[in-house]
Amino acid sequence: MWLQLIQDPNLRWILLGSIFLGLSSGVIGCFTYLRKQSLLGDAVAHSTLPGVALAFMITGSRNLWGLLLGALGTSLLATFLISYVTRKSRIKQDASLGIILSVFFSLGLMLLTIIQHSSRGNQSGLDKFLFGQAASMVRSDVNTIVIVSIFLLFICAVFFKELKLLCFDFEFAKGLGLPVILLDHLIMLLMVIVVVTGIQIVGVILMVALLITPATAARYWTDKLHVMVIISASFGVISGAIGTLISANVRNLPTGPVVVLIAVCLFVFSLLFAPKRGLVVKLLLRKKLRFLQQNQLLQQELEMEAKHEY
């Protein structure tokens, strides 16, 4: 049945876009996760909404490049404000994240309401950016996602060693003379770009889940960053592909939430069955160690009894 669905040209484009989005999200998510910037990703995702609304109000069209530029502008502004408030006040980062997230998301909802009550509100469809609507994508939208994803992967490959050192030993990287502040901003910029790129498929609210979940799942399988990146990218691709095919097979089932649910299923599987760190594996190892300890104690008791009888 899925092979018949893939023959649909429109579905093939959506599938391609979901796969590349999962690929880039999986890779960028590793660095975001290791830098402990998961909540920042959530704030960035929510801050894209007013940018999308403002871009539509200015241009009057749903041109993807225009909407993405608007989303990129407000998300970069939100990132700057979070950093500024944290550095220049006594407010901690988690509090500033919550404040900026709430303000930008509320502003976005207010602008959406204004647009929907305007003369062109029925044609906007911007509310679909909340949860995503992959079915509305056209070939040019998918081309944009593919180009941006390839660009993100290229940047990660070029600066992989520097980003690796930054994630695991910030002070050592600083001691080597690396521009750690610029590299940290580079990670945030890459995160912003991948979030902005994926809002049409996954949506503002769920995009951070696709960014973080594959990386979190991959962390259970390895201690090596390059292996983690490969596993996370694979999980992202699998989530995008299976989620798209399931949503295409079931009527009125949105693609974004299904993609995220598949990613969550992969995380749960990793949590339970990953070697060394999986809960089931740990339970089996504990039972095995307990059994060996009991056998060892029993052997010692038998040896003591044998010596006593002798």
N, C-alpha and C positions, 0 to 999 in steps of 0.2 A: 504493500500500500504506500509506503514512504517513497519507494522508487517511482511510483506514478505521480506522487506529489512533486518530486524534484523535477519532473519534466515541465512543470509550470515555470515559464521564464521569470515571472515576478517573484515566485518563491525562491528561485535560485539566487536572485539578487539579494533578497532579504537574508537568506542563509549565509551568503558570502559576507554581508555586512556584520551579522551576528558573530560569525567565526572570527573575523578580524578584530572586532571589538573585544571579544573574549580573550583573544591572544594578547592584545596590547594591555588590557586591564590586568591580566594575570601577571605580566612582566612588571608593569609599573607598580602594581599592588605589593609586590615583594619589597621594594624599597620603601614604600609608604608604611608598610607593616613594621619593618625593621627599625624605621626611624620613629615609630610610635606616633604616627600622624593620622591614625584612622579617623578620629573625631574631626580632624581638620578636613578630611575628605568629605565627611558628611556636611560640614558647614559650607564647603565649596559647592557641593551639589545643590544645596538649597538656595545658595546665593545666585545661581544661574537664572532662576525664574524671573526676577525683575529685569535682567538683561534681555531675555527673550521677549518679554512684553514691551520693553522700551524700543527694541529694534523693530518690532512690528509696528508700533505707533509711529516711528519715524519714517520707515520705508513704505508701510502700507501693504507689504507682501510677506509671504512665508518663505522667501528665499533662504535656503539653509545656511549659506555663507553669511548672510546678514544676521540671522538669528544666532549663529555660532559666535560671531564677533561680539554681538551684544552680550551674550552669556559669558564670553571670555572676559570682557571688560568688567562686569560686575563681580565675577568670581575673583579676579585679580585684586579688585578693590577690597573685597571682603577679606582676602588673605592678608593684604597690607594692613587693614584695620585691626585684625586679630593680633598680628605681630606688634603693631604700634601700641595698642592698648596694653598688651602684656608687658612690653618693655618700659613704657612711660608711666605706668600706674601700679598700684598695689594689687590690682585684679589679676588673679591667676589665669593660666591659659584656658582651663576648662570652663571657667566662668565667662571669659571673653568669647569663647567659641559659642556658648549657649546664647549670649546676648546678640552677637552678630548674626548667627543663624536665624534667630527668631525675628530680628528686625528685617533682614533681607527677604525672608520667606513671607512675612506679613506684607511687606511692600509689593512683592510679586503677586500675591493673591489679590491685593487691592487693585493693582494695575490690570490684572486679568478681568476683574469685575467691571472696571471702567470700559475695557475693550468690548466685553460681551454685551454691554448696554449701549454701545455705540452703533452707528448705522452699518458698520462692516463686521460687527461682532460675530454674526452667524457664520461668516466665511473664515474666521480666524483659525479656529480649531486649536488654539494654543493650550487649552486645558489638557490636551493629550500629552503634553510634555510632563505633566505630573507623574503619570505612570507609564508613559511611552506608548507609541503606536507604530510598530514596525511595518504594519501593512500599508501605511501611508507613504513609505519611502519609495522614491523613484531611482532610476539608474544613476543620476547625477549625485544623489544623496549617498548612495553606496560607494560611488567612486571617491567621494570626499572622505568617508570613513576609512576606506582602504589606504588612500594616500597618507592621511594623518597617522594611521596605525603604523605604516611602514616607516614614516619619519620618526615616530617615537621609538620604535625598535632600533633604528639606526643610531639615534642619540644614546640609547642605553648601551649598545654594543661599543660605541666609541669611548664612552666614559665609564665603562663597567668597572675597571680596577679602582678608579677614584671613588665611585659610588659605593663600592664594596668596602673600601677602607673607611669611608665616612660612616657607614651604617654600623660597623663593628668596633671601631676605635676612633672616636671623634678627636680626642686629644692627640693621639699619635699622628693622625692625618694633619692636624694643625701644626704639630711639631715639625713635620716634613716640609712645611711651607705651602701646602695645598690651599687653594682658596675655598676653605670649608664653608664660608657663608654663601658664596656664589653657588657652590655645589648643593648646599641645602635648599637654596632658592630654585635651583634647577630641578630638584626632585619635586618641589611644590608646583613648579610650572608644568612639568610633565603630568603631574596628577590633575592639575586644572584642565589641561588640554584633553586628557582621556575622559574626564568627567563630562566636559562640554560636548565632546564628540558622541558620547553614548546616551545623552538624554533623550534623543528621539526614539531610540530602541527600548531602553530600560526605564527612562523617566527620571525626574529629579529626585524623587523620594527613595528609589531603589538602587540608583547608580552606585552608591557607596558600597552596597552589598556585593555587587559584581566586582568591585575594585579590591575588596578586602578578603572576601570568603575564599576564593581560590588560593590566595597566598597563605592564609591561615591554615587551610587544609594541607597545602604542600609542606608547611613547616613540620608537620608530624612525620614526614617520610625521610627527611635528610637533615644533616647539619652543614651541608655545603651549599653556598649561595647559588652557584651556577646550576646545580641539580635542582635546587628549590625553584629557580626561575623557570627551568624547563618543565617541571611538574606543574607549577602554577599556570603556566601558559597552556599546557595540555588540558588542565581542568577547565580553564576559561573557554578553550575551543570546544570541548565536549559539552559544556553547559550551553554555549551559544547554539551549537548545532542541534542537540537533542531538544532543547527548549523551543527552538523555532519549528522543528518538525512536529512536535507534540501540539503546539498551538495551531499549526496549520491543519492538523488532522481533526482537531476538536473545534467546532464552530463557536464563535464569540469568546474564545479563550485568548487573552492578551499575551503577547510574546514575552514582554519584559518580566512580569512576575514568574512566568514558567521558567525562564532562563535562570532567575535567581533561585528558585526552588530546586532546580537541578544542581546548582552550585552548592546549595545547603546540603543536599543529599550526599554529594561528594565529600563535603566536610564531615558529616556524621559518619560516613564510612571510614574516613581517615581517622577520626577520633576513636573509633572502635577497633579497627583492624590494622592500623599502621604498625609496622615492625618497630619494636623497642618502646614506642610512645603510645600505642593504641591501648585503650582500656581493657579490651578482651585479652590482648597479648600480655599485658601486665598481670592480669588476673591469673592467666595460665602459668606464667612464670612464677608467681607467688605460690601457687598450688604445687608446682614442681619443686621449688625450693623447700617448701614445708614437708613435702613427701621425702625429699632427700635427707632433711634434717631428722625426721622421724626414723628413717632407716639407719641413719648414722647413730642416733641414740640407742636404737634397738641393738645395733651391732656392738656398741660399747658395753651395753648391759650384758649381752651374751658372753663377751670376752671376760668381763668381770666375774660372771658366774663360773665360767670355765676355769679361771685362775683360782677362785675360791675353792672349787671342788678339788683341784689339783693339790 
